[in-house]
Amino acid sequence: MTEKTGVARRSSFYTAMRILPQEKRQAMYEIYGFCRAVDDIADDCAGAREARRQELQAWRDDIDAIYAGRSDKHPNLAWAIRRYDLKREDFLAIIDGMEMDVVQDIRGPDRPTFDLYCDRVACAVGRLSTQVFGLDRKTGEALADHLGRALQTTNILRDLDEDAGFGRLYLPADALAKAGIASRDPAKVLAHPALGAAAQILVAEARFRFEKARETMKACPRATVRAPRLMAAVYRMILDRLARRGFAPPRAKVSAPRLAVLFVLVREML
């Protein structure tokens, strides 16, 4: 899908990051820029798969160079890494997640593959982000896991048709099987009358993860979780609107209401 990573859509991300102090905001923009770069490589379906794998490998080499002290190519990203002690493994995990889309089109993945994909493209972004926000590592990893999976699952449900245009279907095989859907062909699955039943399984999973993220953030100093609280609130709105809309075709595009987002933004800033 065009927006795989846990930082999600540009508008939602930038709205959330505006409430951070300038230095933290700049670090998050550097992380976002990296995520967008590798995401664009994965979604460049006009390019040959091997060529895209080589481009992702070039990013691995660039990340390795930064951690080896050679940061001329990406000095601002190198600054963010040093300033907030960001982990090399998380950057490489994000690249590995993008490569999963390059090697082959994901269609009805088994649960271990689905979980691995979500960890790489969403939770790893969360782990980098919570370092910038100022959470201790253990709490940050818990929040990244819960909120990253909640955001990613919401993205998957929102972008079903867009992903199908890329030949991809991220709904996990066990959810499809429980709904009685045998096909893994994106077009056939999206036209199946039981699609809603499969999607509702993921709606319930996302709601559970949002609640666990809320519990985690409730125990944190408010200033450290303003941005993730805003992201969670916006994406919970999107999830609820998706559930109300349903998943039968035609599926109207869903987004969070502007006034509701503004209300949450003001609340968090105050």
Backbone hydrogen bonds, N-H to C=O, Kabsch-Sander energy under -0.5 kcal/mol:
donor,donor_aa,acceptor,acceptor_aa,energy
6,G,121,V,-1.7
8,A,5,T,-2.3
13,F,9,R,-2.8
14,Y,10,R,-2.9
15,T,11,S,-2.1
16,A,12,S,-2.1
17,M,13,F,-2.5
18,R,14,Y,-1.3
19,I,16,A,-1.0
20,L,17,M,-1.7
25,R,21,P,-2.8
26,Q,22,Q,-2.5
27,A,23,E,-2.0
28,M,24,K,-2.3
29,Y,25,R,-2.0
30,E,26,Q,-1.8
31,I,27,A,-2.0
32,Y,28,M,-2.8
33,G,29,Y,-2.6
34,F,30,E,-2.0
35,C,31,I,-2.4
36,R,32,Y,-2.9
37,A,33,G,-2.1
38,V,34,F,-2.2
39,D,35,C,-2.3
40,D,36,R,-2.6
41,I,37,A,-1.4
42,A,38,V,-2.0
43,D,39,D,-1.9
44,D,41,I,-1.1
45,C,43,D,-2.2
47,G,44,D,-2.0
52,R,48,A,-2.1
53,R,49,R,-2.4
54,Q,50,E,-2.0
55,E,51,A,-1.8
56,L,52,R,-2.3
57,Q,53,R,-2.2
58,A,54,Q,-2.0
59,W,55,E,-1.5
60,R,56,L,-1.9
61,D,57,Q,-2.5
62,D,58,A,-2.1
63,I,59,W,-2.6
64,D,60,R,-2.6
65,A,61,D,-2.2
66,I,62,D,-2.1
67,Y,63,I,-2.1
68,A,64,D,-1.2
69,G,66,I,-1.7
70,R,65,A,-3.2
71,S,69,G,-0.8
78,A,74,H,-2.4
79,W,75,P,-2.1
80,A,76,N,-2.0
81,I,77,L,-2.3
82,R,78,A,-2.3
83,R,79,W,-3.1
84,Y,80,A,-2.0
85,D,81,I,-0.6
85,D,82,R,-0.5
86,L,81,I,-1.6
90,D,87,K,-0.8
91,F,87,K,-1.3
92,L,88,R,-2.4
93,A,89,E,-2.0
94,I,90,D,-1.9
95,I,91,F,-1.9
96,D,92,L,-2.5
97,G,93,A,-2.3
98,M,94,I,-2.1
99,E,95,I,-2.2
100,M,96,D,-1.3
101,D,97,G,-0.8
101,D,98,M,-0.8
102,V,98,M,-1.0
103,V,99,E,-2.9
104,Q,100,M,-1.1
108,G,169,L,-2.5
114,F,110,D,-2.6
115,D,111,R,-2.9
116,L,112,P,-2.3
117,Y,113,T,-2.6
118,C,114,F,-2.4
119,D,115,D,-2.3
120,R,116,L,-2.3
121,V,117,Y,-2.7
122,A,118,C,-1.9
123,C,118,C,-1.9
124,A,119,D,-2.2
126,G,122,A,-2.0
127,R,123,C,-2.5
128,L,124,A,-1.8
129,S,125,V,-2.4
130,T,126,G,-3.0
131,Q,127,R,-1.1
132,V,128,L,-1.4
133,F,129,S,-2.5
134,G,130,T,-1.2
135,L,130,T,-2.0
140,G,136,D,-3.0
141,E,137,R,-2.5
142,A,138,K,-1.8
143,L,139,T,-2.6
144,A,140,G,-2.7
145,D,141,E,-2.0
146,H,142,A,-2.3
147,L,143,L,-2.8
148,G,143,L,-0.6
148,G,144,A,-1.5
149,R,145,D,-1.7
150,A,146,H,-2.0
151,L,147,L,-2.8
152,Q,148,G,-2.4
153,T,149,R,-2.5
154,T,150,A,-2.0
155,N,151,L,-2.5
156,I,152,Q,-2.5
157,L,153,T,-2.2
158,R,154,T,-2.4
159,D,155,N,-2.4
160,L,157,L,-0.7
163,D,159,D,-3.0
164,A,160,L,-2.0
165,G,161,D,-1.4
166,F,162,E,-0.6
166,F,163,D,-1.4
167,G,164,A,-1.4
168,R,163,D,-2.3
169,L,106,I,-3.1
173,A,109,P,-3.1
175,A,172,P,-0.5
176,L,172,P,-1.9
177,A,173,A,-2.8
178,K,174,D,-2.2
179,A,175,A,-1.3
180,G,177,A,-1.4
181,I,176,L,-2.9
182,A,180,G,-0.6
189,V,185,D,-2.7
190,L,186,P,-2.4
191,A,187,A,-1.0
192,H,188,K,-0.5
192,H,189,V,-1.1
195,L,192,H,-1.8
197,A,194,A,-0.5
198,A,194,A,-1.6
199,A,195,L,-2.7
200,Q,196,G,-2.3
201,I,197,A,-0.9
201,I,198,A,-0.5
202,L,198,A,-1.0
203,V,199,A,-2.1
204,A,200,Q,-2.2
205,E,201,I,-1.7
206,A,202,L,-2.8
207,R,203,V,-2.3
208,F,204,A,-2.1
209,R,205,E,-2.2
210,F,206,A,-2.7
211,E,207,R,-2.1
212,K,208,F,-2.2
213,A,209,R,-2.5
214,R,210,F,-2.4
215,E,211,E,-2.3
216,T,212,K,-2.1
217,M,213,A,-2.7
218,K,214,R,-2.1
219,A,215,E,-0.8
219,A,216,T,-0.8
220,C,217,M,-1.7
224,T,221,P,-1.5
225,V,221,P,-0.6
225,V,222,R,-1.3
226,R,223,A,-0.5
229,R,225,V,-2.1
230,L,226,R,-2.0
231,M,227,A,-2.4
232,A,228,P,-2.7
233,A,229,R,-2.4
234,V,230,L,-2.5
235,Y,231,M,-2.5
236,R,232,A,-2.2
237,M,233,A,-1.7
238,I,234,V,-1.8
239,L,235,Y,-2.5
240,D,236,R,-2.5
241,R,237,M,-2.3
242,L,238,I,-2.3
243,A,239,L,-2.4
244,R,240,D,-2.1
245,R,241,R,-2.4
246,G,242,L,-2.4
252,A,250,P,-0.8
261,V,257,P,-2.3
262,L,258,R,-2.6
263,F,259,L,-2.3
264,V,260,A,-2.2
265,L,261,V,-2.7
266,V,262,L,-2.6
267,R,263,F,-2.5
268,E,264,V,-2.5
269,M,265,L,-2.2
270,L,266,V,-2.2
